[in-house]
Amino acid sequence: MSEDRDPHKAVDYILKNAALFAKAKAERTYIEHYRKSLKGILMKRSMETTIGAQEREAYAHSEMIALLEGLRVAVEIEEKLKWDITAAGLRVEIWRTEQANNRAEGKATR
């Protein structure tokens, strides 16, 4: 069996990256929730009197734009890890299917 198809290596990859995935997901979740707090902070700082104008200023503020850029990066990292881990799990499933097929072929040739 080639090393890139070794199910043990795929499982090791999942275990190695599970903590990274959890951290990436936590970071994204934190940023998403902090976005609401930042909006409130920026609206409170605004000199505008109407809610709509305060909200407009908050969304246009450089701090909000920087936060959204951070959210974009966090989601990208989380999604990459998620799909890498999913692919490693699928490698194990493919290996399992191949092993079952090999056993079936062995029985058929007897």
C-alpha positions in Angstrom: 0.0 0.0 0.0 1.4 3.4 -0.9 2.1 5.7 2.0 -0.4 8.4 0.8 -3.2 5.8 1.0 -2.2 4.5 4.5 -5.4 4.8 6.6 -3.3 5.1 9.8 -1.6 8.2 8.4 -5.1 9.6 7.5 -6.3 9.0 11.1 -3.1 10.5 12.5 -3.7 13.6 10.3 -7.2 13.9 11.7 -5.9 13.7 15.3 -3.1 16.0 14.7 -5.3 18.7 13.1 -8.4 18.4 15.3 -7.1 20.9 17.8 -6.2 23.3 15.0 -9.6 23.0 13.6 -11.2 23.6 17.0 -9.1 26.7 17.6 -9.9 28.0 14.1 -13.6 27.5 14.7 -13.4 29.1 18.1 -11.7 32.1 16.6 -14.3 32.5 13.9 -17.1 32.2 16.4 -15.5 34.8 18.7 -15.0 37.2 15.8 -18.6 36.8 14.7 -19.9 37.6 18.2 -17.4 40.4 18.8 -18.6 42.0 15.6 -21.9 42.7 17.3 -20.1 44.2 20.3 -17.9 46.3 18.1 -21.0 47.6 16.2 -22.5 48.7 19.5 -19.3 50.4 20.7 -18.9 52.2 17.4 -22.5 53.3 17.4 -22.1 54.6 20.9 -19.0 56.6 19.9 -20.9 58.1 16.9 -21.9 61.7 17.0 -25.0 60.9 14.9 -28.4 61.0 16.6 -30.4 58.5 14.6 -29.9 54.8 14.9 -29.6 54.4 11.1 -26.8 57.0 10.9 -25.0 55.4 13.8 -25.2 52.0 12.2 -24.0 53.3 8.9 -21.0 54.9 10.6 -20.3 51.7 12.6 -20.3 49.6 9.4 -18.1 52.0 7.6 -15.6 52.4 10.4 -12.0 51.2 9.8 -12.2 49.0 12.9 -15.2 47.2 11.6 -13.6 46.7 8.2 -10.5 45.3 9.8 -12.6 43.0 11.9 -14.4 41.7 8.8 -11.0 41.1 7.1 -10.1 39.0 10.2 -13.3 37.1 9.9 -12.6 36.4 6.3 -9.2 34.9 7.2 -10.6 33.0 10.1 -13.3 31.4 8.0 -10.8 30.5 5.3 -8.5 28.7 7.8 -11.5 26.9 9.4 -12.8 25.7 6.1 -9.4 24.5 4.8 -8.9 22.5 8.0 -12.5 21.2 7.9 -12.1 19.9 4.3 -8.6 18.5 4.9 -9.9 16.5 7.9 -13.0 15.4 5.9 -10.7 14.2 3.1 -8.6 12.2 5.5 -11.7 10.5 6.9 -12.8 9.7 3.4 -9.4 8.1 2.7 -10.1 5.8 5.6 -13.5 4.9 4.2 -12.0 4.3 0.7 -9.4 2.0 2.3 -12.1 0.1 4.2 -14.1 -0.4 1.0 -11.0 -1.6 -0.9 -10.2 -4.1 1.9 -13.8 -5.4 1.7 -13.6 -5.7 -2.1 -10.2 -7.5 -1.8 -11.7 -10.0 0.6 -14.7 -10.5 -1.6 -12.4 -11.1 -4.6 -10.4 -13.6 -2.6 -13.5 -15.6 -1.8 -14.7 -15.5 -5.4 -11.4 -17.0 -6.7 -11.4 -20.0 -4.3 
